[in-house]
Amino acid sequence: MNPTYKTISKASEGLYKEKGSKFIGIAIPVKSEEQIKEHLEEIKKQYHDARHHCYAWMLGYDRNQFRANDDGEPSNSAGKPILGQIESFELTNVLIVVVRYFGGTKLGVGGLITAYKIAAKEALDNADIFEDTVKQGIEFTCDYADMPHVMNLIKENQFEIVKQEMEANCTLGVEIEMDQIEFLKAKLSEFKSVELTKDEIL
């Protein structure tokens, strides 16, 4: 049986207002730190006039990669309560950014913790949460002679192609369920030109 994890299917938002300050919570599905970096840059551009862009994220089906950032707010008043909501909902592969527009009145550390927590919770309350199957990513190269046969193998088994490059050799990346990994490796080993370049749990 393939292991599963809970995540969100698409971006969602939540809003919390307190004493003139506005906290916009944005939850985004992610699969890598590279994606997280890209989304953070996009949000900072989109909300460039906001005072703070605090965030937390969690990656990996075993939920062992995570980070929280206060972005200039008092220590542990923003990133930690955001991360706490990811943990409460038992999610992974998710980034939550809470954008703050300052309303002129300081909320104090307790008020900030509440505000960032609720904004993150609102974003997740509005999210489409589902259970996904843990996938394995396989990347390999092969020559052009073997390419049609390899493609037939992939199509017959309905494996998802996530990367395809045609240069001196063909490079292919596929995502498959973990209980199919040995089958695919055995089949690929039948082609002399196939060379495995990446094998990782997604």
Secondary structure per residue as TSV (DSSP state, phi and psi in degrees):
chain	resnum	aa	ss	phi	psi
A	1	M	-	360.0	135.2
A	2	N	-	-79.1	134.8
A	3	P	-	-65.7	152.7
A	4	T	E	-127.3	167.2
A	5	Y	E	-149.9	160.5
A	6	K	E	-99.4	136.2
A	7	T	E	-150.2	-170.7
A	8	I	E	-114.6	150.5
A	9	S	S	-86.9	-28.4
A	10	K	S	-154.9	170.4
A	11	A	-	-65.6	147.3
A	12	S	E	-145.1	162.2
A	13	E	E	-131.6	157.4
A	14	G	E	-142.4	161.3
A	15	L	E	-138.7	137.2
A	16	Y	E	-138.1	134.5
A	17	K	E	-121.7	139.2
A	18	E	E	-153.4	120.6
A	19	K	T	49.5	44.2
A	20	G	T	87.6	-20.6
A	21	S	E	-79.8	143.7
A	22	K	E	-118.9	128.8
A	23	F	E	-117.1	113.9
A	24	I	E	-103.6	116.7
A	25	G	E	-94.3	130.9
A	26	I	E	-127.2	117.4
A	27	A	E	-105.6	131.8
A	28	I	E	-134.6	133.3
A	29	P	E	-73.0	135.3
A	30	V	-	-140.6	158.5
A	31	K	S	-128.0	-4.4
A	32	S	S	-155.5	162.2
A	33	E	H	-67.2	-28.1
A	34	E	H	-63.4	-44.3
A	35	Q	H	-63.2	-40.7
A	36	I	H	-59.7	-46.7
A	37	K	H	-59.4	-43.5
A	38	E	H	-62.6	-45.5
A	39	H	H	-64.8	-39.6
A	40	L	H	-62.3	-42.5
A	41	E	H	-63.4	-42.1
A	42	E	H	-62.7	-44.6
A	43	I	H	-67.1	-39.3
A	44	K	H	-65.0	-32.7
A	45	K	H	-71.8	-44.8
A	46	Q	H	-64.4	-40.5
A	47	Y	T	-111.8	50.3
A	48	H	T	-65.1	-22.6
A	49	D	T	-92.0	3.9
A	50	A	-	-78.5	154.5
A	51	R	S	-75.1	-41.2
A	52	H	E	-137.6	149.1
A	53	H	E	-128.4	81.8
A	54	C	E	-89.0	149.6
A	55	Y	E	-154.9	165.8
A	56	A	E	-150.4	151.6
A	57	W	E	-145.9	160.0
A	58	M	E	-141.4	137.3
A	59	L	E	-130.9	157.1
A	60	G	S	92.2	138.8
A	61	Y	T	-64.5	-24.2
A	62	D	T	-91.8	4.6
A	63	R	-	56.8	40.6
A	64	N	-	-105.1	1.9
A	65	Q	E	-115.9	121.3
A	66	F	E	-157.5	160.8
A	67	R	E	-155.9	149.6
A	68	A	E	-132.8	140.4
A	69	N	E	-135.8	128.3
A	70	D	-	-88.2	-12.1
A	71	D	T	43.0	50.9
A	72	G	T	92.6	-11.3
A	73	E	S	-75.5	162.7
A	74	P	S	-53.7	146.7
A	75	S	T	-51.8	130.0
A	76	N	T	66.0	14.2
A	77	S	S	-92.9	-10.3
A	78	A	S	-130.4	-64.4
A	79	G	H	-59.8	-41.7
A	80	K	H	-65.4	-46.8
A	81	P	H	-64.8	-29.4
A	82	I	H	-66.6	-47.6
A	83	L	H	-60.3	-36.2
A	84	G	H	-58.7	-33.9
A	85	Q	H	-73.1	-36.7
A	86	I	H	-59.9	-41.8
A	87	E	H	-68.9	-40.4
A	88	S	H	-61.8	-38.4
A	89	F	T	-83.7	-3.0
A	90	E	T	56.5	45.1
A	91	L	B	-102.4	163.4
A	92	T	-	-147.8	174.7
A	93	N	S	53.2	48.0
A	94	V	E	-141.6	143.2
A	95	L	E	-118.3	132.5
A	96	I	E	-122.3	124.1
A	97	V	E	-112.3	131.9
A	98	V	E	-114.8	117.1
A	99	V	E	-94.3	129.0
A	100	R	E	-113.3	127.3
A	101	Y	E	-102.9	117.5
A	102	F	-	-73.0	132.9
A	103	G	-	-99.9	4.8
A	104	G	S	101.5	-16.5
A	105	T	S	-115.8	125.4
A	106	K	-	-70.2	141.8
A	107	L	-	-99.0	-12.5
A	108	G	H	76.7	161.9
A	109	V	H	-60.0	-44.3
A	110	G	H	-60.9	-41.9
A	111	G	H	-65.9	-37.4
A	112	L	H	-66.9	-44.1
A	113	I	H	-57.0	-45.8
A	114	T	H	-62.6	-45.2
A	115	A	H	-63.7	-47.3
A	116	Y	H	-67.8	-36.1
A	117	K	H	-63.4	-48.1
A	118	I	H	-68.1	-40.6
A	119	A	H	-61.4	-41.8
A	120	A	H	-66.3	-42.1
A	121	K	H	-63.4	-42.1
A	122	E	H	-60.1	-41.9
A	123	A	H	-61.7	-41.4
A	124	L	H	-75.5	-32.3
A	125	D	H	-61.7	-31.0
A	126	N	T	-90.9	0.0
A	127	A	S	-86.4	156.5
A	128	D	-	-92.4	98.9
A	129	I	E	-92.6	133.2
A	130	F	E	-144.4	167.5
A	131	E	E	-100.3	121.8
A	132	D	E	-110.3	155.9
A	133	T	E	-89.4	137.4
A	134	V	-	-65.1	129.7
A	135	K	E	-110.2	158.7
A	136	Q	E	-112.0	134.9
A	137	G	E	-100.2	127.9
A	138	I	E	-122.5	131.5
A	139	E	E	-126.8	137.5
A	140	F	E	-153.2	162.1
A	141	T	E	-113.2	153.9
A	142	C	E	-153.7	163.0
A	143	D	-	-85.7	170.5
A	144	Y	T	-67.8	-25.3
A	145	A	T	-67.2	-38.9
A	146	D	T	-83.8	-16.6
A	147	M	H	-52.9	-49.2
A	148	P	H	-60.0	-37.3
A	149	H	H	-71.1	-39.0
A	150	V	H	-64.7	-42.7
A	151	M	H	-63.2	-39.0
A	152	N	H	-61.3	-42.6
A	153	L	H	-59.3	-45.5
A	154	I	H	-65.4	-44.9
A	155	K	H	-68.0	-40.6
A	156	E	H	-60.3	-34.4
A	157	N	T	-99.1	3.1
A	158	Q	T	55.9	40.3
A	159	F	-	-76.9	145.6
A	160	E	E	-87.0	122.1
A	161	I	E	-84.8	123.6
A	162	V	E	-113.4	-8.7
A	163	K	E	-152.3	137.6
A	164	Q	E	-150.8	115.4
A	165	E	E	-128.7	134.8
A	166	M	E	-116.0	103.4
A	167	E	S	-128.4	-129.2
A	168	A	S	-61.6	-41.5
A	169	N	S	-121.6	172.0
A	170	C	E	-91.7	134.9
A	171	T	E	-114.9	127.4
A	172	L	E	-126.6	141.6
A	173	G	E	-123.8	132.2
A	174	V	E	-130.1	151.5
A	175	E	E	-111.9	128.1
A	176	I	E	-139.6	161.1
A	177	E	E	-70.6	149.8
A	178	M	G	-62.0	-31.0
A	179	D	G	-76.8	-1.8
A	180	Q	G	-104.7	-2.1
A	181	I	H	-64.3	-44.2
A	182	E	H	-67.4	-36.3
A	183	F	H	-60.1	-47.7
A	184	L	H	-64.8	-44.2
A	185	K	H	-60.7	-41.2
A	186	A	H	-63.9	-42.3
A	187	K	H	-66.8	-41.4
A	188	L	H	-66.2	-31.6
A	189	S	T	-66.6	-14.6
A	190	E	T	-74.0	-17.3
A	191	F	S	-98.5	122.0
A	192	K	T	-62.8	-32.3
A	193	S	T	-83.0	-11.8
A	194	V	-	-73.6	130.0
A	195	E	E	-131.2	121.3
A	196	L	E	-73.9	129.1
A	197	T	E	-115.6	-21.0
A	198	K	E	-151.9	138.5
A	199	D	E	-147.8	105.2
A	200	E	E	-147.3	151.2
A	201	I	E	-78.5	134.1
A	202	L	-	-97.2	360.0
